[in-house]
Amino acid sequence: MQPTLIEYDADITCIDTMYLHEGHAACYLMVNNGHAAFIDTGTGNTVPYLLETLKLKNLNIQDVDYVIPTHVHLDHAGGAGLLMSKLPNAKLVIHPRGAPHMINPEKLIAGATAVYGQENFKKLFGEVVPIDEHRVVVAKDNDEIELGDRVLKFLDTPGHARHHFCVYDKTSDGIFSGDTFGLSYREMQKGSVDFILPTTTPVQFEPEPWYASLDKILAHNPKNIYLTHFGCVTEIVKLAKELRQDIAKYAEITKQYLHANNSENKIREDIESYLQKRLQPNYSNEEIEQFTQFLQPDLNLNAAGLKVWLSRIEKAA
């Protein structure tokens, strides 16, 4: 299977995971002095692309030291177990809250199967394989590992999920952000200007921790941020401001439907209207319509996640 690759400086390769469609989700291969690491893995269906990328880079399976999912959502970590089974020397590096789900993925499988059904689960995610706990390394906030002479630092970054970390690579002055720094699809790039929006998929959207996570990312003053969805962005201060505004607006929209009937559909309608208003300054009416349709799956998942957050607020009230 021939992978679709984007080459960045500092020996970083972006690999399209081919999840849902081309350009939707990525993972990254990092190389230093013959040592390699994958950051995020995609699904079980992605693993052949990752192994083929190693061959294209003249690397052996023995050269991979680490597999590093930013969090355990299956579009980021579903392929981790299957990939690890092919890499004899690799350790899995994972957030403390995510480690139990990588060692025993039954809850992940059950939750996704309940949402997608057995047939669609297999189609979307392939095989989800448990990982031997002796091969799992837990990375807490500010922990560091070495990849050759390259240092990777882990930043606990809740907001999208409590089991989420970002990875700061000092060599590239870059942060691998998983979903913490939102979605910025290449199709929506206007010239050199990126369009970004948060991803509030179920079940752990939390605005205040997310603001703190953005502050933590900005405190490192990175030159590059490598998104899972999708690729490298560089206008970091501007995009962080827009993300913060969007998160606040999502929370405002959601709270107005406290104890309301049919709240998820109402939230869904409002975040779509908000998206279109955000697009208006830079995009034509035709482009706005195209991007609204393009982002339907993300809007649906965002509304579902916001509804879960609203339910927690209602229970606490």
Phi and psi restraints in degrees (value plus and minus 20) as a CYANA .aco file:
   2 GLN   PHI    -102.4   -62.4
   2 GLN   PSI      98.5   138.5
   3 PRO   PHI     -98.1   -58.1
   3 PRO   PSI     133.7   173.7
   4 THR   PHI    -117.6   -77.6
   4 THR   PSI     100.1   140.1
   5 LEU   PHI    -141.9  -101.9
   5 LEU   PSI     128.7   168.7
   6 ILE   PHI    -144.0  -104.0
   6 ILE   PSI     106.5   146.5
   7 GLU   PHI    -116.2   -76.2
   7 GLU   PSI     107.4   147.4
   8 TYR   PHI    -132.5   -92.5
   8 TYR   PSI     147.3   187.3
   9 ASP   PHI     -82.7   -42.7
   9 ASP   PSI     149.1   189.1
  10 ALA   PHI      44.3    84.3
  10 ALA   PSI      11.8    51.8
  11 ASP   PHI      37.5    77.5
  11 ASP   PSI      25.3    65.3
  12 ILE   PHI    -135.4   -95.4
  12 ILE   PSI     106.9   146.9
  13 THR   PHI    -138.6   -98.6
  13 THR   PSI     106.0   146.0
  14 CYS   PHI    -109.4   -69.4
  14 CYS   PSI     106.7   146.7
  15 ILE   PHI    -135.4   -95.4
  15 ILE   PSI     102.2   142.2
  16 ASP   PHI     -90.2   -50.2
  16 ASP   PSI     103.4   143.4
  17 THR   PHI     -98.6   -58.6
  17 THR   PSI     -30.3     9.7
  18 MET   PHI      39.5    79.5
  18 MET   PSI      10.4    50.4
  19 TYR   PHI    -102.0   -62.0
  19 TYR   PSI     104.8   144.8
  20 LEU   PHI      48.4    88.4
  20 LEU   PSI     -78.6   -38.6
  21 HIS   PHI    -182.7  -142.7
  21 HIS   PSI     147.2   187.2
  22 GLU   PHI     -81.0   -41.0
  22 GLU   PSI     116.8   156.8
  23 GLY   PHI      64.6   104.6
  23 GLY   PSI     -12.5    27.5
  24 HIS   PHI    -110.1   -70.1
  24 HIS   PSI     -62.1   -22.1
  25 ALA   PHI    -162.1  -122.1
  25 ALA   PSI     127.0   167.0
  26 ALA   PHI    -152.4  -112.4
  26 ALA   PSI     141.3   181.3
  27 CYS   PHI    -152.6  -112.6
  27 CYS   PSI     153.5   193.5
  28 TYR   PHI    -151.3  -111.3
  28 TYR   PSI     119.8   159.8
  29 LEU   PHI    -127.7   -87.7
  29 LEU   PSI     107.7   147.7
  30 MET   PHI    -138.3   -98.3
  30 MET   PSI     115.5   155.5
  31 VAL   PHI    -148.9  -108.9
  31 VAL   PSI     119.5   159.5
  32 ASN   PHI    -169.5  -129.5
  32 ASN   PSI      95.9   135.9
  33 ASN   PHI      30.5    70.5
  33 ASN   PSI      24.6    64.6
  34 GLY   PHI      62.3   102.3
  34 GLY   PSI     -20.6    19.4
  35 HIS   PHI    -122.3   -82.3
  35 HIS   PSI     119.0   159.0
  36 ALA   PHI    -150.2  -110.2
  36 ALA   PSI     133.5   173.5
  37 ALA   PHI    -164.4  -124.4
  37 ALA   PSI     122.9   162.9
  38 PHE   PHI    -121.4   -81.4
  38 PHE   PSI     111.3   151.3
  39 ILE   PHI    -130.6   -90.6
  39 ILE   PSI      98.6   138.6
  40 ASP   PHI      43.9    83.9
  40 ASP   PSI     136.0   176.0
  41 THR   PHI    -150.0  -110.0
  41 THR   PSI     -29.5    10.5
  42 GLY   PHI      48.9    88.9
  42 GLY   PSI    -174.4  -134.4
  43 THR   PHI    -119.1   -79.1
  43 THR   PSI    -199.6  -159.6
  44 GLY   PHI     -78.8   -38.8
  44 GLY   PSI     -50.2   -10.2
  45 ASN   PHI     -89.7   -49.7
  45 ASN   PSI     -37.2     2.8
  46 THR   PHI    -102.4   -62.4
  46 THR   PSI     -43.0    -3.0
  47 VAL   PHI     -73.2   -33.2
  47 VAL   PSI     -62.6   -22.6
  48 PRO   PHI     -78.4   -38.4
  48 PRO   PSI     -55.2   -15.2
  49 TYR   PHI     -85.2   -45.2
  49 TYR   PSI     -58.3   -18.3
  50 LEU   PHI     -88.6   -48.6
  50 LEU   PSI     -62.6   -22.6
  51 LEU   PHI     -86.5   -46.5
  51 LEU   PSI     -57.2   -17.2
  52 GLU   PHI     -87.6   -47.6
  52 GLU   PSI     -55.1   -15.1
  53 THR   PHI     -81.8   -41.8
  53 THR   PSI     -60.1   -20.1
  54 LEU   PHI     -77.1   -37.1
  54 LEU   PSI     -65.0   -25.0
  55 LYS   PHI     -81.7   -41.7
  55 LYS   PSI     -62.5   -22.5
  56 LEU   PHI     -83.5   -43.5
  56 LEU   PSI     -47.0    -7.0
  57 LYS   PHI    -113.1   -73.1
  57 LYS   PSI     -12.2    27.8
  58 ASN   PHI      37.9    77.9
  58 ASN   PSI      18.5    58.5
  59 LEU   PHI    -130.9   -90.9
  59 LEU   PSI     129.0   169.0
  60 ASN   PHI    -117.9   -77.9
  60 ASN   PSI     142.3   182.3
  61 ILE   PHI     -82.9   -42.9
  61 ILE   PSI     -46.4    -6.4
  62 GLN   PHI     -91.1   -51.1
  62 GLN   PSI     -34.2     5.8
  63 ASP   PHI    -103.2   -63.2
  63 ASP   PSI     -30.3     9.7
  64 VAL   PHI    -106.2   -66.2
  64 VAL   PSI      95.3   135.3
  65 ASP   PHI    -106.5   -66.5
  65 ASP   PSI     -55.1   -15.1
  66 TYR   PHI    -160.3  -120.3
  66 TYR   PSI     124.8   164.8
  67 VAL   PHI    -138.9   -98.9
  67 VAL   PSI     105.0   145.0
  68 ILE   PHI    -151.0  -111.0
  68 ILE   PSI      67.1   107.1
  69 PRO   PHI     -92.6   -52.6
  69 PRO   PSI     114.7   154.7
  70 THR   PHI     -87.8   -47.8
  70 THR   PSI     -50.0   -10.0
  71 HIS   PHI    -183.8  -143.8
  71 HIS   PSI     156.5   196.5
  72 VAL   PHI    -117.5   -77.5
  72 VAL   PSI     -11.6    28.4
  73 HIS   PHI     -78.7   -38.7
  73 HIS   PSI     121.8   161.8
  74 LEU   PHI     -89.1   -49.1
  74 LEU   PSI     -40.7    -0.7
  75 ASP   PHI     -95.4   -55.4
  75 ASP   PSI     -31.3     8.7
  76 HIS   PHI    -127.5   -87.5
  76 HIS   PSI     -53.7   -13.7
  77 ALA   PHI    -149.7  -109.7
  77 ALA   PSI     -18.7    21.3
  78 GLY   PHI     -81.2   -41.2
  78 GLY   PSI     -49.3    -9.3
  79 GLY   PHI    -111.7   -71.7
  79 GLY   PSI     -17.3    22.7
  80 ALA   PHI     -81.7   -41.7
  80 ALA   PSI     -65.3   -25.3
  81 GLY   PHI     -85.9   -45.9
  81 GLY   PSI     -65.0   -25.0
  82 LEU   PHI     -84.0   -44.0
  82 LEU   PSI     -62.2   -22.2
  83 LEU   PHI     -81.7   -41.7
  83 LEU   PSI     -65.0   -25.0
  84 MET   PHI     -80.1   -40.1
  84 MET   PSI     -53.7   -13.7
  85 SER   PHI     -86.4   -46.4
  85 SER   PSI     -38.0     2.0
  86 LYS   PHI    -116.8   -76.8
  86 LYS   PSI     -29.6    10.4
  87 LEU   PHI    -137.7   -97.7
  87 LEU   PSI      76.9   116.9
  88 PRO   PHI     -86.1   -46.1
  88 PRO   PSI     -45.4    -5.4
  89 ASN   PHI    -123.7   -83.7
  89 ASN   PSI     -22.7    17.3
  90 ALA   PHI     -99.1   -59.1
  90 ALA   PSI     124.9   164.9
  91 LYS   PHI    -127.2   -87.2
  91 LYS   PSI     124.4   164.4
  92 LEU   PHI    -110.2   -70.2
  92 LEU   PSI     107.1   147.1
  93 VAL   PHI    -129.3   -89.3
  93 VAL   PSI     106.1   146.1
  94 ILE   PHI    -169.0  -129.0
  94 ILE   PSI     134.3   174.3
  95 HIS   PHI     -81.2   -41.2
  95 HIS   PSI     126.4   166.4
  96 PRO   PHI     -74.5   -34.5
  96 PRO   PSI     -57.0   -17.0
  97 ARG   PHI     -94.8   -54.8
  97 ARG   PSI     -41.5    -1.5
  98 GLY   PHI    -109.5   -69.5
  98 GLY   PSI     -42.6    -2.6
  99 ALA   PHI     -75.0   -35.0
  99 ALA   PSI     -66.8   -26.8
 100 PRO   PHI     -78.6   -38.6
 100 PRO   PSI     -51.4   -11.4
 101 HIS   PHI     -98.7   -58.7
 101 HIS   PSI     -41.5    -1.5
 102 MET   PHI    -102.1   -62.1
 102 MET   PSI     -53.6   -13.6
 103 ILE   PHI     -92.7   -52.7
 103 ILE   PSI     -59.3   -19.3
 104 ASN   PHI    -155.9  -115.9
 104 ASN   PSI      75.5   115.5
 105 PRO   PHI    -104.4   -64.4
 105 PRO   PSI      -4.5    35.5
 106 GLU   PHI     -76.1   -36.1
 106 GLU   PSI     -62.7   -22.7
 107 LYS   PHI     -87.9   -47.9
 107 LYS   PSI     -58.4   -18.4
 108 LEU   PHI     -81.6   -41.6
 108 LEU   PSI     -65.3   -25.3
 109 ILE   PHI     -84.7   -44.7
 109 ILE   PSI     -65.4   -25.4
 110 ALA   PHI     -83.4   -43.4
 110 ALA   PSI     -62.8   -22.8
 111 GLY   PHI     -84.5   -44.5
 111 GLY   PSI     -64.5   -24.5
 112 ALA   PHI     -91.0   -51.0
 112 ALA   PSI     -55.7   -15.7
 113 THR   PHI     -85.2   -45.2
 113 THR   PSI     -57.9   -17.9
 114 ALA   PHI     -82.9   -42.9
 114 ALA   PSI     -54.4   -14.4
 115 VAL   PHI    -100.0   -60.0
 115 VAL   PSI     -65.6   -25.6
 116 TYR   PHI    -121.9   -81.9
 116 TYR   PSI     -38.1     1.9
 117 GLY   PHI      65.6   105.6
 117 GLY   PSI     136.6   176.6
 118 GLN   PHI     -80.0   -40.0
 118 GLN   PSI     -65.7   -25.7
 119 GLU   PHI     -87.1   -47.1
 119 GLU   PSI     -67.0   -27.0
 120 ASN   PHI     -88.3   -48.3
 120 ASN   PSI     -53.2   -13.2
 121 PHE   PHI     -77.4   -37.4
 121 PHE   PSI     -68.9   -28.9
 122 LYS   PHI     -83.5   -43.5
 122 LYS   PSI     -60.1   -20.1
 123 LYS   PHI     -85.6   -45.6
 123 LYS   PSI     -61.4   -21.4
 124 LEU   PHI     -98.0   -58.0
 124 LEU   PSI     -62.1   -22.1
 125 PHE   PHI    -135.5   -95.5
 125 PHE   PSI     -33.1     6.9
 126 GLY   PHI      46.5    86.5
 126 GLY   PSI    -162.3  -122.3
 127 GLU   PHI    -113.7   -73.7
 127 GLU   PSI     109.1   149.1
 128 VAL   PHI    -127.8   -87.8
 128 VAL   PSI      96.2   136.2
 129 VAL   PHI    -134.0   -94.0
 129 VAL   PSI     113.7   153.7
 130 PRO   PHI     -87.2   -47.2
 130 PRO   PSI     137.3   177.3
 131 ILE   PHI    -138.3   -98.3
 131 ILE   PSI     112.9   152.9
 132 ASP   PHI     -76.4   -36.4
 132 ASP   PSI     105.8   145.8
 133 GLU   PHI     -80.2   -40.2
 133 GLU   PSI     -44.1    -4.1
 134 HIS   PHI     -91.8   -51.8
 134 HIS   PSI     -32.7     7.3
 135 ARG   PHI    -121.7   -81.7
 135 ARG   PSI     -12.9    27.1
 136 VAL   PHI    -124.0   -84.0
 136 VAL   PSI     108.6   148.6
 137 VAL   PHI    -132.8   -92.8
 137 VAL   PSI     103.5   143.5
 138 VAL   PHI    -108.5   -68.5
 138 VAL   PSI     108.2   148.2
 139 ALA   PHI    -132.4   -92.4
 139 ALA   PSI      92.9   132.9
 140 LYS   PHI    -108.2   -68.2
 140 LYS   PSI     154.3   194.3
 141 ASP   PHI     -76.5   -36.5
 141 ASP   PSI     108.6   148.6
 142 ASN   PHI      53.5    93.5
 142 ASN   PSI     -16.1    23.9
 143 ASP   PHI     -84.1   -44.1
 143 ASP   PSI     132.2   172.2
 144 GLU   PHI    -151.0  -111.0
 144 GLU   PSI     129.5   169.5
 145 ILE   PHI    -150.7  -110.7
 145 ILE   PSI     142.6   182.6
 146 GLU   PHI    -131.0   -91.0
 146 GLU   PSI     114.7   154.7
 147 LEU   PHI    -138.2   -98.2
 147 LEU   PSI      80.3   120.3
 148 GLY   PHI      42.1    82.1
 148 GLY   PSI    -143.9  -103.9
 149 ASP   PHI    -124.7   -84.7
 149 ASP   PSI       2.9    42.9
 150 ARG   PHI    -121.5   -81.5
 150 ARG   PSI     117.3   157.3
 151 VAL   PHI    -128.8   -88.8
 151 VAL   PSI     108.1   148.1
 152 LEU   PHI    -132.8   -92.8
 152 LEU   PSI     109.6   149.6
 153 LYS   PHI    -134.6   -94.6
 153 LYS   PSI     117.0   157.0
 154 PHE   PHI    -123.6   -83.6
 154 PHE   PSI     112.4   152.4
 155 LEU   PHI    -138.6   -98.6
 155 LEU   PSI      97.5   137.5
 156 ASP   PHI     -87.5   -47.5
 156 ASP   PSI      98.3   138.3
 157 THR   PHI    -154.8  -114.8
 157 THR   PSI      53.2    93.2
 158 PRO   PHI     -90.9   -50.9
 158 PRO   PSI     152.5   192.5
 159 GLY   PHI     113.1   153.1
 159 GLY   PSI     -73.1   -33.1
 160 HIS   PHI    -101.8   -61.8
 160 HIS   PSI     -63.0   -23.0
 161 ALA   PHI    -174.2  -134.2
 161 ALA   PSI     126.9   166.9
 162 ARG   PHI     -94.3   -54.3
 162 ARG   PSI     -34.9     5.1
 163 HIS   PHI    -122.1   -82.1
 163 HIS   PSI      11.8    51.8
 164 HIS   PHI    -128.8   -88.8
 164 HIS   PSI     111.0   151.0
 165 PHE   PHI    -144.1  -104.1
 165 PHE   PSI     139.0   179.0
 166 CYS   PHI    -128.0   -88.0
 166 CYS   PSI     140.0   180.0
 167 VAL   PHI    -139.8   -99.8
 167 VAL   PSI      99.0   139.0
 168 TYR   PHI    -116.8   -76.8
 168 TYR   PSI     102.6   142.6
 169 ASP   PHI    -126.1   -86.1
 169 ASP   PSI      91.9   131.9
 170 LYS   PHI     -86.7   -46.7
 170 LYS   PSI     -50.5   -10.5
 171 THR   PHI     -84.6   -44.6
 171 THR   PSI     -66.5   -26.5
 172 SER   PHI    -109.8   -69.8
 172 SER   PSI     -25.3    14.7
 173 ASP   PHI      30.6    70.6
 173 ASP   PSI      26.6    66.6
 174 GLY   PHI    -149.0  -109.0
 174 GLY   PSI     135.9   175.9
 175 ILE   PHI    -140.2  -100.2
 175 ILE   PSI     108.0   148.0
 176 PHE   PHI    -110.0   -70.0
 176 PHE   PSI      91.9   131.9
 177 SER   PHI    -121.8   -81.8
 177 SER   PSI     -22.9    17.1
 178 GLY   PHI      35.3    75.3
 178 GLY   PSI    -138.3   -98.3
 179 ASP   PHI    -129.8   -89.8
 179 ASP   PSI     -21.4    18.6
 180 THR   PHI     -85.7   -45.7
 180 THR   PSI     -52.3   -12.3
 181 PHE   PHI    -120.4   -80.4
 181 PHE   PSI       4.0    44.0
 182 GLY   PHI      58.1    98.1
 182 GLY   PSI    -187.5  -147.5
 183 LEU   PHI    -131.9   -91.9
 183 LEU   PSI     115.0   155.0
 184 SER   PHI    -166.8  -126.8
 184 SER   PSI      66.4   106.4
 185 TYR   PHI     -93.5   -53.5
 185 TYR   PSI     123.3   163.3
 186 ARG   PHI     -84.4   -44.4
 186 ARG   PSI     -47.6    -7.6
 187 GLU   PHI     -81.8   -41.8
 187 GLU   PSI     -44.6    -4.6
 188 MET   PHI    -117.8   -77.8
 188 MET   PSI     -17.0    23.0
 189 GLN   PHI     -90.2   -50.2
 189 GLN   PSI     111.7   151.7
 190 LYS   PHI    -133.4   -93.4
 190 LYS   PSI      81.2   121.2
 191 GLY   PHI      44.9    84.9
 191 GLY   PSI    -141.9  -101.9
 192 SER   PHI    -120.2   -80.2
 192 SER   PSI     -13.6    26.4
 193 VAL   PHI    -116.1   -76.1
 193 VAL   PSI     106.7   146.7
 194 ASP   PHI    -114.2   -74.2
 194 ASP   PSI     127.3   167.3
 195 PHE   PHI    -128.6   -88.6
 195 PHE   PSI     109.1   149.1
 196 ILE   PHI    -146.5  -106.5
 196 ILE   PSI     131.2   171.2
 197 LEU   PHI    -170.8  -130.8
 197 LEU   PSI     133.6   173.6
 198 PRO   PHI     -94.9   -54.9
 198 PRO   PSI     138.6   178.6
 199 THR   PHI    -136.1   -96.1
 199 THR   PSI      95.3   135.3
 200 THR   PHI    -133.6   -93.6
 200 THR   PSI      21.2    61.2
 201 THR   PHI     -79.2   -39.2
 201 THR   PSI     132.7   172.7
 202 PRO   PHI     -77.0   -37.0
 202 PRO   PSI     123.5   163.5
 203 VAL   PHI    -156.4  -116.4
 203 VAL   PSI      -5.3    34.7
 204 GLN   PHI    -147.0  -107.0
 204 GLN   PSI      14.0    54.0
 205 PHE   PHI     -80.2   -40.2
 205 PHE   PSI     108.3   148.3
 206 GLU   PHI    -166.5  -126.5
 206 GLU   PSI      88.1   128.1
 207 PRO   PHI     -80.9   -40.9
 207 PRO   PSI     -70.0   -30.0
 208 GLU   PHI     -82.7   -42.7
 208 GLU   PSI     -67.9   -27.9
 209 PRO   PHI     -78.8   -38.8
 209 PRO   PSI     -53.0   -13.0
 210 TRP   PHI     -87.1   -47.1
 210 TRP   PSI     -61.3   -21.3
 211 TYR   PHI     -78.6   -38.6
 211 TYR   PSI     -63.6   -23.6
 212 ALA   PHI     -83.8   -43.8
 212 ALA   PSI     -55.3   -15.3
 213 SER   PHI     -86.7   -46.7
 213 SER   PSI     -60.1   -20.1
 214 LEU   PHI     -83.1   -43.1
 214 LEU   PSI     -60.0   -20.0
 215 ASP   PHI     -81.8   -41.8
 215 ASP   PSI     -60.1   -20.1
 216 LYS   PHI     -84.2   -44.2
 216 LYS   PSI     -61.0   -21.0
 217 ILE   PHI     -83.2   -43.2
 217 ILE   PSI     -67.3   -27.3
 218 LEU   PHI     -84.7   -44.7
 218 LEU   PSI     -50.4   -10.4
 219 ALA   PHI     -82.8   -42.8
 219 ALA   PSI     -43.3    -3.3
 220 HIS   PHI    -105.4   -65.4
 220 HIS   PSI     -26.5    13.5
 221 ASN   PHI      27.7    67.7
 221 ASN   PSI      32.8    72.8
 222 PRO   PHI     -90.8   -50.8
 222 PRO   PSI     131.7   171.7
 223 LYS   PHI    -102.0   -62.0
 223 LYS   PSI     -54.6   -14.6
 224 ASN   PHI    -152.9  -112.9
 224 ASN   PSI     127.0   167.0
 225 ILE   PHI    -145.5  -105.5
 225 ILE   PSI     107.5   147.5
 226 TYR   PHI    -121.8   -81.8
 226 TYR   PSI      88.2   128.2
 227 LEU   PHI    -106.7   -66.7
 227 LEU   PSI     127.3   167.3
 228 THR   PHI     -90.8   -50.8
 228 THR   PSI     -54.8   -14.8
 229 HIS   PHI    -143.2  -103.2
 229 HIS   PSI      53.4    93.4
 230 PHE   PHI    -181.1  -141.1
 230 PHE   PSI     103.5   143.5
 231 GLY   PHI      67.9   107.9
 231 GLY   PSI    -188.8  -148.8
 232 CYS   PHI    -111.7   -71.7
 232 CYS   PSI     115.4   155.4
 233 VAL   PHI    -143.2  -103.2
 233 VAL   PSI     133.5   173.5
 234 THR   PHI    -148.4  -108.4
 234 THR   PSI     -37.5     2.5
 235 GLU   PHI    -103.1   -63.1
 235 GLU   PSI      47.0    87.0
 236 ILE   PHI     -92.0   -52.0
 236 ILE   PSI     -64.4   -24.4
 237 VAL   PHI     -83.4   -43.4
 237 VAL   PSI     -65.0   -25.0
 238 LYS   PHI     -81.4   -41.4
 238 LYS   PSI     -67.4   -27.4
 239 LEU   PHI     -87.2   -47.2
 239 LEU   PSI     -57.1   -17.1
 240 ALA   PHI     -82.7   -42.7
 240 ALA   PSI     -59.1   -19.1
 241 LYS   PHI     -82.9   -42.9
 241 LYS   PSI     -63.4   -23.4
 242 GLU   PHI     -85.9   -45.9
 242 GLU   PSI     -60.4   -20.4
 243 LEU   PHI     -81.4   -41.4
 243 LEU   PSI     -65.3   -25.3
 244 ARG   PHI     -79.6   -39.6
 244 ARG   PSI     -62.4   -22.4
 245 GLN   PHI     -84.1   -44.1
 245 GLN   PSI     -60.6   -20.6
 246 ASP   PHI     -86.2   -46.2
 246 ASP   PSI     -63.8   -23.8
 247 ILE   PHI     -80.0   -40.0
 247 ILE   PSI     -64.1   -24.1
 248 ALA   PHI     -82.8   -42.8
 248 ALA   PSI     -61.0   -21.0
 249 LYS   PHI     -87.3   -47.3
 249 LYS   PSI     -61.0   -21.0
 250 TYR   PHI     -78.5   -38.5
 250 TYR   PSI     -63.9   -23.9
 251 ALA   PHI     -84.7   -44.7
 251 ALA   PSI     -61.8   -21.8
 252 GLU   PHI     -82.5   -42.5
 252 GLU   PSI     -67.3   -27.3
 253 ILE   PHI     -77.7   -37.7
 253 ILE   PSI     -66.1   -26.1
 254 THR   PHI     -86.6   -46.6
 254 THR   PSI     -63.6   -23.6
 255 LYS   PHI     -85.1   -45.1
 255 LYS   PSI     -45.0    -5.0
 256 GLN   PHI     -90.2   -50.2
 256 GLN   PSI     -32.1     7.9
 257 TYR   PHI    -126.5   -86.5
 257 TYR   PSI       4.5    44.5
 258 LEU   PHI     -76.8   -36.8
 258 LEU   PSI     102.6   142.6
 259 HIS   PHI      44.5    84.5
 259 HIS   PSI      -2.7    37.3
 260 ALA   PHI    -106.5   -66.5
 260 ALA   PSI     133.9   173.9
 261 ASN   PHI     -98.7   -58.7
 261 ASN   PSI     129.9   169.9
 262 ASN   PHI      35.3    75.3
 262 ASN   PSI      17.1    57.1
 263 SER   PHI     -85.4   -45.4
 263 SER   PSI     -55.2   -15.2
 264 GLU   PHI     -83.1   -43.1
 264 GLU   PSI     -62.9   -22.9
 265 ASN   PHI     -84.5   -44.5
 265 ASN   PSI     -57.4   -17.4
 266 LYS   PHI     -87.8   -47.8
 266 LYS   PSI     -61.9   -21.9
 267 ILE   PHI     -80.5   -40.5
 267 ILE   PSI     -64.1   -24.1
 268 ARG   PHI     -78.6   -38.6
 268 ARG   PSI     -65.6   -25.6
 269 GLU   PHI     -83.5   -43.5
 269 GLU   PSI     -61.3   -21.3
 270 ASP   PHI     -90.6   -50.6
 270 ASP   PSI     -59.1   -19.1
 271 ILE   PHI     -92.6   -52.6
 271 ILE   PSI     -46.1    -6.1
 272 GLU   PHI     -88.9   -48.9
 272 GLU   PSI     -63.2   -23.2
 273 SER   PHI     -82.0   -42.0
 273 SER   PSI     -60.2   -20.2
 274 TYR   PHI     -84.6   -44.6
 274 TYR   PSI     -61.3   -21.3
 275 LEU   PHI     -77.3   -37.3
 275 LEU   PSI     -66.6   -26.6
 276 GLN   PHI     -84.6   -44.6
 276 GLN   PSI     -56.8   -16.8
 277 LYS   PHI     -85.0   -45.0
 277 LYS   PSI     -58.0   -18.0
 278 ARG   PHI     -87.5   -47.5
 278 ARG   PSI     -52.2   -12.2
 279 LEU   PHI     -96.9   -56.9
 279 LEU   PSI     -44.5    -4.5
 280 GLN   PHI     -76.3   -36.3
 280 GLN   PSI     -60.4   -20.4
 281 PRO   PHI     -84.3   -44.3
 281 PRO   PSI     -46.7    -6.7
 282 ASN   PHI    -139.4   -99.4
 282 ASN   PSI     -25.2    14.8
 283 TYR   PHI    -149.8  -109.8
 283 TYR   PSI     129.7   169.7
 284 SER   PHI     -93.5   -53.5
 284 SER   PSI     146.0   186.0
 285 ASN   PHI     -79.5   -39.5
 285 ASN   PSI     -58.0   -18.0
 286 GLU   PHI     -85.2   -45.2
 286 GLU   PSI     -62.6   -22.6
 287 GLU   PHI     -85.0   -45.0
 287 GLU   PSI     -60.1   -20.1
 288 ILE   PHI     -80.1   -40.1
 288 ILE   PSI     -62.5   -22.5
 289 GLU   PHI     -84.9   -44.9
 289 GLU   PSI     -63.1   -23.1
 290 GLN   PHI     -81.8   -41.8
 290 GLN   PSI     -65.1   -25.1
 291 PHE   PHI     -92.6   -52.6
 291 PHE   PSI     -51.3   -11.3
 292 THR   PHI     -81.4   -41.4
 292 THR   PSI     -63.1   -23.1
 293 GLN   PHI     -88.9   -48.9
 293 GLN   PSI     -61.7   -21.7
 294 PHE   PHI     -79.0   -39.0
 294 PHE   PSI     -56.0   -16.0
 295 LEU   PHI    -113.3   -73.3
 295 LEU   PSI     -11.6    28.4
 296 GLN   PHI     -73.3   -33.3
 296 GLN   PSI     -68.6   -28.6
 297 PRO   PHI     -80.0   -40.0
 297 PRO   PSI     -59.6   -19.6
 298 ASP   PHI     -88.0   -48.0
 298 ASP   PSI     -60.1   -20.1
 299 LEU   PHI     -83.7   -43.7
 299 LEU   PSI     -60.2   -20.2
 300 ASN   PHI     -82.5   -42.5
 300 ASN   PSI     -66.1   -26.1
 301 LEU   PHI     -86.8   -46.8
 301 LEU   PSI     -59.5   -19.5
 302 ASN   PHI     -81.6   -41.6
 302 ASN   PSI     -64.0   -24.0
 303 ALA   PHI     -83.5   -43.5
 303 ALA   PSI     -60.1   -20.1
 304 ALA   PHI     -83.0   -43.0
 304 ALA   PSI     -61.6   -21.6
 305 GLY   PHI     -86.8   -46.8
 305 GLY   PSI     -59.0   -19.0
 306 LEU   PHI     -86.5   -46.5
 306 LEU   PSI     -55.0   -15.0
 307 LYS   PHI     -83.9   -43.9
 307 LYS   PSI     -60.5   -20.5
 308 VAL   PHI     -81.1   -41.1
 308 VAL   PSI     -64.4   -24.4
 309 TRP   PHI     -82.4   -42.4
 309 TRP   PSI     -61.6   -21.6
 310 LEU   PHI     -81.7   -41.7
 310 LEU   PSI     -59.8   -19.8
 311 SER   PHI     -82.9   -42.9
 311 SER   PSI     -56.8   -16.8
 312 ARG   PHI     -85.9   -45.9
 312 ARG   PSI     -60.1   -20.1
 313 ILE   PHI     -83.4   -43.4
 313 ILE   PSI     -63.7   -23.7
 314 GLU   PHI     -82.7   -42.7
 314 GLU   PSI     -59.7   -19.7
 315 LYS   PHI     -86.8   -46.8
 315 LYS   PSI     -54.7   -14.7
 316 ALA   PHI     -98.5   -58.5
 316 ALA   PSI     -39.7     0.3
